[in-house]
Amino acid sequence: MSQKSTYTEDNIRSLDWKEHIRMRPGMYIGKLGDGSSPDDGIYILLKEILDNSIDEYVMGAGKTIDISIQGNKVIVRDYGRGIPLGKVVDVVSKMNTGGKYDSKAFKKAVGLNGVGTKAVNALSSFFRVESTRDEKSASAEFNQGNLINKDLLDDTSRRKGTKVSFVPDENIFKKYKYRSEYVSKMLKNYVYLNTGLTIIFNGEKFYSENGLKDLLEENISTSDMLYPIIHLKAEDIEIAITHSRTQYSEEYHSFVNGQHTTQGGTHQAAYREALVKTVREYYGKNYEASDIRKSIVTAIAIKVMEPIFESQTKTKLGSTEMGGGLPTVRTFINDFVKTQFDNYLHKNPETAQAIQSKILQAERERKELSGIRKIARERAKKANLHNKKLRDCRVHFGDLKKDRRLETTLFITEGDSASGSITKSRDVNTQAVFSLKGKPLNSYGLSKKIVYENEEFNLLQAALNIEESIEGLRYNNIVIATDADVDGMHIRLLLITFFLQFFPELIKEGHLYILQTPLFRVRNKKETLYCYSEQERNDAINKLKPKPEITRFKGLGEISPDEFQHFIGEDIRLDPIMLDKEMSIEELLQFYMGKNTPNRQEFIINNLKVELDLVEEEKHL
């Protein structure tokens, strides 16, 4: 007989603030991750501290913020008013404590719930806060949220402000590292939204004079702009707009009180609606919304009194009210766009003509594709029902919470053996697998029509749910998983070309990755080590004395499902695909995927030496 469990007063337990944060970190910082994704927790920790310094600047206190990241230690120093000295400990260790509850001190702050800094404290193995004001200084030091030291100094000569140092706890964040590319992008957004603010990160200066106009110039090359950027501002709102000559889908950058709302929200929905309405009224034509917004690259930033976000990480706005006696978010944005954007079009007929030409072009393309799209949708629907190209994850069947969407991953692989191994070893809750049939088509220079006519591209687009825009993206992480040989590299390149050609914002917003799998297995009777490079292999050989057994994995199909679970679980290694601002997408595709050129031949010859050296070294194993 099974023993009945008891349920009495003794089973009731109350967690203190730091225990709860450490037990349920996802509630406070989203997913954990190792730093390979821009929404991993270690960047949220930095953001939570930085938000406080930004709010000081917004309130007119301190024009410079210094940030240092050396190894795993993060230091953020502002020159604002400084935390009141008697409250230094409370502000970073007592929940629902902070100056932002007083709207007189912080009118339109990013964080209002008094949680952020406490979460950083609880999730750090080392946390130190120092505040200087009125020529006095107070500091407090913590370990995993536990106070271990505090001090109060008189007559200090240090400049006023707050300095926070922390090291994310390796017990929570496994094998993590900060990627400077992600930090830099975050800091650029902060200075775009706070013109006049200077942020210095590891010696590099970030500053913006033109706000969202500078942001768009960072994200689209001048040669790809259909017309000069439209930049409009008023109190509590700023927008910047242009259209891409080559991009197919819509691209939005939205912000609330300086927070990058990567998942949009009420303000972004209202903005998309307002753009369509204003364009229709200006031209006196009932154009399709998708034709108006096709190829648009735009940004919007608003300021709201006491914003309500749908999660602690503040990636999606839920507020419907602006606050402070202003109309609703929807009405406020619509009124601004209707007045300012309409006025701009009347004053700039060349831009108005360029926009209308783009709309008409989109309309022609849509009508040409309408029949193909219908057939393609039916084909995709039928394929999903009757074949095994897509092995979906349970998040999309409604039996898991929405907050796990950030953890969803789609592995794109080639070959039955490789896809079979991943399928058997994956986490069925959050990891899905899409199987390619052979090498994809080189889509460089082809029109969107090919996406619907090509079975592989059509089914992949349907699996991702990105036909109209990436707002409906079903998987937060798209991972290309191919063999580490010439054929595998070619498939990677063809898939990256597909995304760059038709869905570049997936890459710009940090959704596309390459799966790193071990090149070698080094083992003896007692221990097995998996190595991702020659150096790791050599270190493993030296560690496992006497001479161990060495296996070189030629392809993913050679890795058994039992072994594969180590490489796509907690210890997964992902290399993010990032764009180089120095080269436009068109230039990038033309160089790598266009007609053969002497420059590309020279590039291949110079880089081929690395692969040949590896082959030669393997002969001696």
C-alpha positions as CSV (number, residue, x, y, z in Angstrom):
1,M,0.0,0.0,0.0
2,S,1.2,3.5,-0.7
3,Q,1.9,5.7,2.2
4,K,-0.3,8.8,2.5
5,S,1.6,12.1,2.8
6,T,0.7,14.3,5.7
7,Y,-0.3,18.0,5.4
8,T,-0.2,19.9,8.6
9,E,1.1,23.3,9.9
10,D,4.6,21.9,9.8
11,N,4.4,21.7,6.0
12,I,3.7,25.4,5.7
13,R,6.9,27.4,5.0
14,S,7.5,31.1,4.4
15,L,10.5,32.0,2.3
16,D,12.3,35.2,3.0
17,W,12.9,37.6,0.0
18,K,16.3,36.3,-1.1
19,E,15.3,32.6,-0.8
20,H,12.3,33.2,-3.0
21,I,14.3,35.0,-5.7
22,R,17.0,32.3,-5.7
23,M,14.4,29.5,-5.8
24,R,12.3,31.1,-8.6
25,P,14.8,33.4,-10.5
26,G,12.8,33.1,-13.7
27,M,10.0,35.2,-12.1
28,Y,12.3,38.1,-11.7
29,I,14.8,38.0,-14.6
30,G,13.2,35.7,-17.2
31,K,15.4,32.9,-18.4
32,L,18.9,32.2,-17.0
33,G,21.1,31.3,-19.9
34,D,24.9,31.5,-20.3
35,G,25.1,34.9,-22.0
36,S,24.8,33.7,-25.6
37,S,21.4,35.3,-26.0
38,P,20.6,39.0,-25.5
39,D,17.7,38.2,-23.1
40,D,19.7,36.0,-20.8
41,G,19.5,36.8,-17.1
42,I,23.0,38.1,-16.7
43,Y,22.1,41.0,-19.0
44,I,18.9,41.6,-17.1
45,L,21.0,41.9,-13.9
46,L,23.1,44.6,-15.6
47,K,19.9,46.4,-16.9
48,E,18.3,46.4,-13.5
49,I,21.2,48.3,-12.0
50,L,21.7,50.5,-15.0
51,D,18.0,51.5,-15.0
52,N,18.5,53.2,-11.6
53,S,21.4,55.2,-12.9
54,I,19.3,56.2,-16.0
55,D,16.5,57.3,-13.8
56,E,18.9,59.6,-12.0
57,Y,19.9,61.2,-15.3
58,V,16.3,61.6,-16.3
59,M,15.7,63.5,-13.1
60,G,18.6,65.8,-14.0
61,A,21.3,64.3,-11.8
62,G,24.5,63.1,-13.4
63,K,25.3,63.2,-17.1
64,T,27.8,60.3,-17.2
65,I,27.7,56.6,-16.3
66,D,30.8,54.4,-16.1
67,I,30.5,50.7,-16.7
68,S,33.2,48.1,-16.4
69,I,32.9,44.4,-17.0
70,Q,36.1,42.4,-16.4
71,G,35.6,38.7,-16.5
72,N,32.4,38.1,-14.5
73,K,32.6,41.2,-12.3
74,V,30.3,44.1,-13.3
75,I,30.7,47.7,-11.9
76,V,28.2,50.5,-12.6
77,R,29.0,54.0,-11.3
78,D,26.8,57.0,-11.8
79,Y,27.1,60.6,-10.6
80,G,23.6,61.2,-9.5
81,R,22.2,62.2,-6.2
82,G,23.3,59.0,-4.4
83,I,21.1,56.8,-2.2
84,P,20.2,58.4,1.1
85,L,22.9,57.0,3.4
86,G,20.7,55.7,6.1
87,K,18.8,53.6,3.5
88,V,21.6,52.0,1.5
89,V,21.1,48.6,3.1
90,D,17.3,48.7,2.8
91,V,17.2,49.8,-0.8
92,V,19.1,46.7,-2.0
93,S,17.8,44.1,0.5
94,K,14.2,45.0,1.5
95,M,11.4,44.2,-1.0
96,N,9.1,47.0,-2.0
97,T,11.5,49.6,-0.8
98,G,12.7,52.5,-3.0
99,G,12.4,56.1,-4.0
100,K,10.4,55.3,-7.1
101,Y,7.2,54.9,-5.1
102,D,7.3,58.6,-4.6
103,S,6.2,60.0,-7.9
104,K,7.6,63.4,-7.0
105,A,11.2,61.9,-7.0
106,F,10.8,59.7,-10.0
107,K,7.9,60.8,-12.3
108,K,8.4,58.4,-15.2
109,A,10.9,55.8,-14.0
110,V,11.5,52.4,-15.6
111,G,11.1,50.4,-12.5
112,L,8.4,51.0,-9.9
113,N,8.1,47.7,-8.0
114,G,11.2,47.9,-5.8
115,V,12.4,44.4,-6.9
116,G,15.2,44.8,-9.5
117,T,18.2,45.7,-7.4
118,K,17.2,43.1,-4.7
119,A,17.0,40.4,-7.4
120,V,20.6,41.3,-8.5
121,N,21.7,41.2,-4.9
122,A,20.1,37.8,-4.2
123,L,21.5,36.3,-7.4
124,S,25.0,37.5,-7.0
125,S,27.9,35.7,-5.1
126,F,29.3,39.2,-4.5
127,F,27.3,42.4,-4.3
128,R,28.5,45.8,-3.1
129,V,26.7,49.1,-3.1
130,E,28.4,52.5,-2.3
131,S,26.6,55.8,-2.0
132,T,28.2,59.2,-1.7
133,R,26.3,62.4,-0.9
134,D,26.8,65.5,1.3
135,E,30.5,64.7,1.5
136,K,29.7,61.4,3.3
137,S,29.7,57.8,2.1
138,A,28.0,54.6,3.1
139,S,28.6,51.1,1.7
140,A,27.2,47.6,2.2
141,E,28.5,44.2,1.0
142,F,26.4,41.1,0.5
143,N,26.8,37.4,-0.5
144,Q,23.7,35.8,-2.1
145,G,21.6,38.5,-0.5
146,N,23.1,38.1,3.0
147,L,24.6,41.2,4.5
148,I,28.3,40.6,5.5
149,N,29.6,44.1,6.0
150,K,28.5,47.7,6.1
151,D,30.3,51.0,6.7
152,L,29.8,54.7,7.1
153,L,32.5,57.2,6.3
154,D,32.7,61.0,7.0
155,D,34.4,63.7,5.1
156,T,34.9,61.8,1.8
157,S,36.3,63.6,-1.2
158,R,34.6,61.3,-3.7
159,R,32.1,62.7,-6.1
160,K,28.5,62.1,-5.3
161,G,26.6,59.2,-6.8
162,T,26.2,55.5,-6.5
163,K,28.5,52.6,-7.4
164,V,27.3,49.0,-7.6
165,S,29.6,46.1,-8.1
166,F,28.4,42.5,-8.5
167,V,29.3,39.0,-9.7
168,P,26.5,36.8,-10.9
169,D,26.4,33.6,-8.8
170,E,27.7,30.6,-10.8
171,N,25.4,28.4,-8.8
172,I,22.5,30.1,-10.7
173,F,24.2,31.0,-14.0
174,K,26.2,28.1,-15.3
175,K,29.4,28.7,-17.3
176,Y,28.3,32.2,-18.3
177,K,30.1,35.0,-19.9
178,Y,29.2,38.6,-20.9
179,R,29.3,39.3,-24.6
180,S,30.4,42.8,-25.3
181,E,28.3,43.0,-28.5
182,Y,25.1,42.5,-26.5
183,V,26.1,45.0,-23.8
184,S,27.1,47.6,-26.4
185,K,23.7,47.2,-28.2
186,M,21.9,47.7,-24.8
187,L,24.0,50.8,-24.1
188,K,23.4,52.3,-27.5
189,N,19.6,52.1,-27.0
190,Y,20.0,53.9,-23.6
191,V,21.9,56.8,-25.2
192,Y,19.5,57.0,-28.2
193,L,16.6,57.4,-25.7
194,N,18.5,59.8,-23.5
195,T,20.2,62.4,-25.7
196,G,23.0,64.1,-23.9
197,L,23.8,61.1,-21.7
198,T,27.3,59.7,-21.9
199,I,28.0,56.1,-21.1
200,I,31.5,54.8,-20.9
201,F,31.9,51.0,-21.2
202,N,35.3,49.5,-20.7
203,G,36.8,52.8,-22.1
204,E,34.4,53.0,-25.1
205,K,32.1,56.1,-25.2
206,F,28.4,55.9,-26.2
207,Y,26.6,59.2,-26.9
208,S,23.8,60.3,-29.1
209,E,22.6,63.7,-30.3
210,N,19.7,62.7,-32.6
211,G,17.9,60.0,-30.6
212,L,15.9,57.5,-32.5
213,K,17.2,58.9,-35.8
214,D,20.6,57.6,-34.7
215,L,19.1,54.3,-33.8
216,L,17.6,53.8,-37.3
217,E,20.9,54.8,-38.9
218,E,22.6,52.1,-36.8
219,N,20.1,49.5,-38.0
220,I,19.8,50.3,-41.8
221,S,22.5,51.4,-44.2
222,T,22.0,54.7,-46.0
223,S,22.0,52.9,-49.4
224,D,19.1,50.7,-48.3
225,M,16.9,53.7,-47.2
226,L,14.1,54.4,-49.6
227,Y,14.0,58.0,-48.3
228,P,15.7,60.1,-45.5
229,I,14.6,59.2,-42.0
230,I,11.5,60.9,-40.8
231,H,12.2,62.0,-37.2
232,L,9.3,63.5,-35.1
233,K,9.3,64.4,-31.4
234,A,7.0,65.9,-28.8
235,E,6.7,65.6,-25.0
236,D,6.5,62.0,-24.0
237,I,6.8,60.6,-27.5
238,E,9.4,60.3,-30.3
239,I,9.2,58.3,-33.6
240,A,11.6,57.7,-36.5
241,I,10.5,56.1,-39.8
242,T,11.9,54.9,-43.1
243,H,11.4,52.1,-45.6
244,S,14.0,49.6,-46.7
245,R,14.6,49.1,-50.4
246,T,15.4,45.4,-50.0
247,Q,13.8,44.1,-46.8
248,Y,10.5,42.3,-47.0
249,S,9.1,42.3,-43.5
250,E,8.3,45.0,-40.9
251,E,10.9,46.0,-38.3
252,Y,10.0,47.8,-35.1
253,H,12.1,49.1,-32.2
254,S,9.8,50.1,-29.4
255,F,10.5,51.6,-25.9
256,V,8.7,52.7,-22.8
257,N,10.4,55.0,-20.3
258,G,13.7,53.9,-21.7
259,Q,12.9,50.2,-21.6
260,H,13.4,48.2,-24.8
261,T,10.1,46.4,-25.2
262,T,11.3,43.6,-27.4
263,Q,7.9,41.9,-27.3
264,G,6.0,45.1,-28.1
265,G,2.8,45.8,-26.3
266,T,-0.1,48.2,-26.3
267,H,2.1,51.1,-27.5
268,Q,3.5,49.2,-30.5
269,A,0.1,47.9,-31.5
270,A,-1.3,51.4,-31.4
271,Y,1.6,52.8,-33.4
272,R,1.1,50.2,-36.2
273,E,-2.6,51.0,-36.3
274,A,-1.9,54.8,-36.4
275,L,0.6,54.5,-39.3
276,V,-2.0,52.7,-41.4
277,K,-4.8,55.0,-40.6
278,T,-2.7,58.2,-41.3
279,V,-1.4,56.9,-44.6
280,R,-4.9,55.9,-45.8
281,E,-6.3,59.3,-44.9
282,Y,-3.4,61.2,-46.5
283,Y,-3.6,59.3,-49.9
284,G,-7.4,58.9,-49.7
285,K,-7.0,55.2,-50.5
286,N,-8.0,52.2,-48.5
287,Y,-4.7,50.4,-48.9
288,E,-4.1,47.0,-47.3
289,A,-2.4,47.4,-43.9
290,S,0.3,44.8,-44.8
291,D,1.1,46.8,-48.0
292,I,1.5,50.0,-46.1
293,R,3.8,48.5,-43.4
294,K,5.8,46.2,-45.7
295,S,9.6,46.9,-45.5
296,I,9.0,49.6,-42.8
297,V,11.9,50.2,-40.4
298,T,10.8,52.3,-37.6
299,A,11.2,53.1,-33.9
300,I,8.9,54.6,-31.2
301,A,9.6,55.7,-27.7
302,I,6.9,56.9,-25.2
303,K,6.9,57.9,-21.5
304,V,4.1,56.7,-19.3
305,M,3.3,57.4,-15.7
306,E,3.7,54.2,-13.6
307,P,3.8,51.8,-16.6
308,I,2.4,48.2,-16.2
309,F,4.5,45.5,-17.9
310,E,3.4,42.0,-18.5
311,S,6.5,40.6,-16.7
312,Q,9.3,41.6,-14.3
313,T,11.7,41.8,-17.3
314,K,9.5,44.6,-18.8
315,T,9.7,43.3,-22.4
316,K,6.0,44.0,-23.2
317,L,3.8,46.9,-22.2
318,G,0.4,46.1,-20.7
319,S,-0.6,49.7,-19.8
320,T,-3.6,51.2,-21.7
321,E,-3.3,54.6,-19.9
322,M,-0.7,57.3,-20.3
323,G,-1.4,58.7,-16.8
324,G,-1.0,62.3,-15.7
325,G,-4.3,63.4,-17.1
326,L,-3.4,62.3,-20.7
327,P,-5.6,60.2,-22.9
328,T,-5.2,56.5,-23.4
329,V,-2.0,55.1,-25.0
330,R,-3.9,54.4,-28.2
331,T,-5.4,57.8,-28.5
332,F,-2.2,59.6,-27.5
333,I,-0.2,57.9,-30.2
334,N,-2.8,58.1,-32.8
335,D,-3.3,61.8,-32.3
336,F,0.5,62.4,-32.5
337,V,1.0,60.3,-35.6
338,K,-2.1,61.7,-37.4
339,T,-0.9,65.3,-36.8
340,Q,2.9,65.1,-37.1
341,F,3.3,62.4,-39.7
342,D,0.5,63.8,-41.9
343,N,2.1,67.3,-41.7
344,Y,5.5,65.9,-42.7
345,L,4.1,64.1,-45.8
346,H,2.4,67.4,-46.9
347,K,5.7,69.3,-46.5
348,N,7.8,66.6,-48.1
349,P,6.1,65.5,-51.3
350,E,9.2,63.5,-52.6
351,T,9.0,61.3,-49.5
352,A,5.3,61.0,-49.8
353,Q,5.7,59.8,-53.4
354,A,8.4,57.3,-52.5
355,I,6.1,55.8,-49.8
356,Q,3.2,55.6,-52.2
357,S,5.3,53.9,-54.8
358,K,6.5,51.4,-52.2
359,I,2.9,50.7,-51.2
360,L,1.8,50.1,-54.8
361,Q,4.8,47.8,-55.4
362,A,3.9,45.8,-52.3
363,E,0.3,45.6,-53.5
364,R,1.4,44.2,-56.9
365,E,3.6,41.7,-55.3
366,R,0.9,40.6,-52.9
367,K,-1.6,40.1,-55.7
368,E,1.0,38.1,-57.7
369,L,1.7,35.9,-54.7
370,S,-1.9,35.5,-53.5
371,G,-2.6,32.3,-55.4
372,I,0.8,30.9,-54.6
373,R,0.3,31.7,-50.9
374,K,-3.0,30.0,-50.7
375,I,-1.6,26.8,-52.2
376,A,1.5,27.1,-50.0
377,R,-0.6,27.5,-46.8
378,E,-2.6,24.4,-47.7
379,R,0.6,22.5,-48.5
380,A,2.2,23.5,-45.2
381,K,-0.9,22.6,-43.2
382,K,-1.1,19.2,-44.9
383,A,2.6,18.6,-44.4
384,N,2.4,19.4,-40.7
385,L,-0.4,16.9,-40.3
386,H,1.1,14.0,-42.3
387,N,4.9,14.2,-42.0
388,K,7.6,14.5,-39.4
389,K,9.4,17.5,-40.7
390,L,8.4,19.4,-37.6
391,R,8.5,17.8,-34.2
392,D,6.9,20.6,-32.1
393,C,7.3,21.3,-28.4
394,R,4.6,21.3,-25.7
395,V,4.6,25.0,-25.1
396,H,2.5,25.5,-28.2
397,F,-0.1,23.0,-27.1
398,G,-1.2,25.2,-24.1
399,D,-0.1,22.9,-21.2
400,L,2.8,25.1,-20.2
401,K,2.8,28.7,-18.9
402,K,3.3,31.5,-21.4
403,D,6.4,32.7,-19.5
404,R,8.3,29.7,-20.9
405,R,8.0,31.0,-24.4
406,L,11.4,32.7,-23.9
407,E,12.9,29.2,-23.5
408,T,11.5,27.8,-26.8
409,T,14.1,26.6,-29.3
410,L,13.7,25.3,-32.9
411,F,16.7,23.1,-34.0
412,I,17.0,23.1,-37.8
413,T,19.0,20.1,-38.9
414,E,19.7,17.9,-42.0
415,G,19.5,14.2,-42.3
416,D,17.4,11.5,-40.5
417,S,20.2,10.4,-38.2
418,A,21.0,13.8,-36.9
419,S,17.4,14.9,-36.5
420,G,16.6,11.6,-34.9
421,S,19.3,12.0,-32.3
422,I,18.2,15.5,-31.4
423,T,14.5,14.5,-31.3
424,K,15.2,11.6,-28.9
425,S,17.4,13.7,-26.5
426,R,15.6,17.1,-26.6
427,D,13.4,18.6,-23.9
428,V,10.0,18.0,-25.4
429,N,8.5,20.9,-23.3
430,T,10.5,23.7,-25.0
431,Q,12.7,22.2,-27.8
432,A,11.4,21.5,-31.3
433,V,13.1,20.0,-34.3
434,F,12.7,20.8,-38.0
435,S,14.3,18.4,-40.5
436,L,15.7,19.6,-43.8
437,K,15.8,17.4,-46.8
438,G,19.2,17.9,-48.4
439,K,20.8,21.3,-49.0
440,P,18.5,24.3,-49.2
441,L,18.4,26.5,-52.2
442,N,20.7,29.5,-52.5
443,S,18.0,32.2,-52.2
444,Y,20.3,35.2,-52.8
445,G,18.8,37.6,-55.3
446,L,15.5,35.7,-55.5
447,S,12.1,37.2,-54.8
448,K,9.8,36.3,-51.9
449,K,7.9,34.1,-54.4
450,I,10.5,31.4,-53.9
451,V,9.7,31.1,-50.2
452,Y,6.2,29.8,-51.2
453,E,7.3,27.8,-54.2
454,N,10.2,26.0,-52.4
455,E,8.8,23.3,-50.1
456,E,11.6,23.5,-47.5
457,F,11.4,27.3,-47.2
458,N,7.6,27.3,-47.2
459,L,7.4,24.7,-44.4
460,L,10.1,26.4,-42.4
461,Q,8.4,29.8,-42.7
462,A,5.1,28.1,-41.6
463,A,6.8,26.4,-38.6
464,L,8.2,29.7,-37.4
465,N,4.9,31.5,-38.1
466,I,6.7,34.5,-39.7
467,E,4.8,34.9,-43.0
468,E,3.5,38.4,-42.3
469,S,5.9,39.6,-39.5
470,I,8.1,38.2,-36.8
471,E,5.6,39.3,-34.1
472,G,4.1,35.8,-34.2
473,L,7.5,34.1,-34.0
474,R,6.8,30.7,-32.3
475,Y,10.4,30.1,-31.1
476,N,12.6,32.5,-29.3
477,N,15.8,30.7,-30.4
478,I,16.3,29.4,-33.9
479,V,19.3,27.1,-33.9
480,I,21.1,25.8,-37.0
481,A,22.4,22.3,-36.1
482,T,24.6,20.9,-38.9
483,D,27.7,18.8,-39.2
484,A,31.1,20.5,-38.6
485,D,32.3,19.7,-42.1
486,V,32.3,21.4,-45.5
487,D,28.7,20.2,-46.3
488,G,27.5,21.3,-42.9
489,M,29.1,24.7,-43.3
490,H,27.5,25.1,-46.7
491,I,24.1,24.3,-45.3
492,R,24.6,26.9,-42.5
493,L,25.5,29.5,-45.1
494,L,22.5,28.8,-47.2
495,L,20.1,29.0,-44.2
496,I,21.7,32.2,-43.0
497,T,21.3,33.6,-46.5
498,F,17.6,32.7,-46.4
499,F,17.1,34.6,-43.2
500,L,19.2,37.6,-44.3
501,Q,17.4,37.8,-47.6
502,F,13.8,37.5,-46.3
503,F,13.8,37.9,-42.5
504,P,16.9,40.0,-41.4
505,E,15.2,41.3,-38.3
506,L,15.3,37.7,-36.8
507,I,19.1,38.1,-36.9
508,K,19.1,41.8,-35.8
509,E,17.0,40.9,-32.8
510,G,19.2,38.0,-31.8
511,H,17.1,35.0,-32.5
512,L,19.5,33.0,-34.8
513,Y,22.3,30.8,-33.5
514,I,24.7,28.0,-34.6
515,L,24.8,24.9,-32.4
516,Q,28.3,24.0,-31.3
517,T,28.8,20.3,-30.8
518,P,32.0,18.6,-29.7
519,L,34.6,17.7,-32.3
520,F,36.2,15.1,-30.1
521,R,35.4,12.6,-27.4
522,V,38.3,11.7,-25.1
523,R,37.8,9.0,-22.5
524,N,39.2,6.3,-20.4
525,K,37.5,3.7,-18.2
526,K,36.7,6.2,-15.5
527,E,35.9,9.5,-17.3
528,T,34.6,10.9,-20.6
529,L,35.4,14.4,-21.8
530,Y,33.9,16.2,-24.8
531,C,36.0,18.7,-26.5
532,Y,35.0,21.6,-28.8
533,S,38.5,22.5,-30.0
534,E,42.0,21.2,-30.5
535,Q,43.1,22.9,-27.3
536,E,40.3,21.3,-25.3
537,R,41.3,18.0,-26.8
538,N,44.9,18.4,-25.9
539,D,44.0,19.4,-22.3
540,A,41.8,16.4,-22.0
541,I,44.5,14.1,-23.2
542,N,46.9,15.5,-20.6
543,K,44.3,15.1,-17.9
544,L,43.2,11.5,-18.7
545,K,46.5,9.7,-18.4
546,P,47.6,7.1,-19.5
547,K,46.8,7.4,-23.2
548,P,43.0,7.7,-23.6
549,E,40.7,6.7,-26.4
550,I,40.1,9.6,-28.8
551,T,37.1,9.8,-31.2
552,R,36.7,12.5,-33.9
553,F,33.0,13.1,-34.5
554,K,32.6,13.5,-38.3
555,G,28.9,14.4,-38.1
556,L,25.9,14.9,-35.8
557,G,24.6,11.4,-36.8
558,E,27.6,9.8,-35.1
559,I,26.6,11.2,-31.7
560,S,24.1,9.0,-29.9
561,P,21.0,10.4,-28.3
562,D,22.3,9.6,-24.9
563,E,25.4,11.7,-25.6
564,F,23.4,14.4,-27.4
565,Q,21.4,15.3,-24.4
566,H,24.6,16.8,-22.8
567,F,25.0,19.2,-25.7
568,I,21.5,20.6,-26.0
569,G,20.7,20.7,-22.3
570,E,22.1,22.9,-19.5
571,D,25.6,22.8,-21.1
572,I,24.4,23.8,-24.6
573,R,26.9,26.0,-26.5
574,L,25.4,28.5,-29.0
575,D,27.2,31.0,-31.2
576,P,24.9,33.9,-32.0
577,I,24.7,35.2,-35.6
578,M,25.5,38.9,-35.5
579,L,25.6,41.5,-38.2
580,D,28.5,43.8,-38.8
581,K,27.4,47.4,-39.2
582,E,30.4,48.1,-41.4
583,M,28.8,46.0,-44.2
584,S,25.2,46.2,-45.4
585,I,23.1,43.0,-45.7
586,E,23.1,43.4,-49.5
587,E,26.9,43.8,-49.6
588,L,27.3,40.8,-47.2
589,L,25.1,38.6,-49.4
590,Q,26.7,39.7,-52.6
591,F,30.2,39.0,-51.3
592,Y,29.5,35.5,-49.9
593,M,26.6,34.3,-52.1
594,G,26.9,36.3,-55.4
595,K,29.0,35.6,-58.4
596,N,32.6,34.5,-57.8
597,T,35.1,37.4,-57.4
598,P,38.8,37.6,-56.9
599,N,38.2,39.1,-53.5
600,R,36.1,36.1,-52.4
601,Q,38.6,33.7,-53.9
602,E,41.4,35.3,-51.9
603,F,39.2,35.2,-48.7
604,I,38.6,31.5,-49.2
605,I,42.2,30.6,-49.8
606,N,43.4,32.6,-46.7
607,N,40.8,30.9,-44.5
608,L,41.2,27.4,-46.0
609,K,44.5,27.0,-44.3
610,V,42.8,26.6,-40.9
611,E,40.7,23.6,-42.1
612,L,43.7,22.0,-43.8
613,D,45.8,22.3,-40.6
614,L,43.0,20.5,-38.8
615,V,42.9,17.7,-41.3
616,E,46.7,17.3,-41.2
617,E,46.6,17.2,-37.4
618,E,44.0,14.5,-37.4
619,K,46.2,12.2,-39.5
620,H,48.6,12.0,-36.6
621,L,46.0,11.0,-34.0
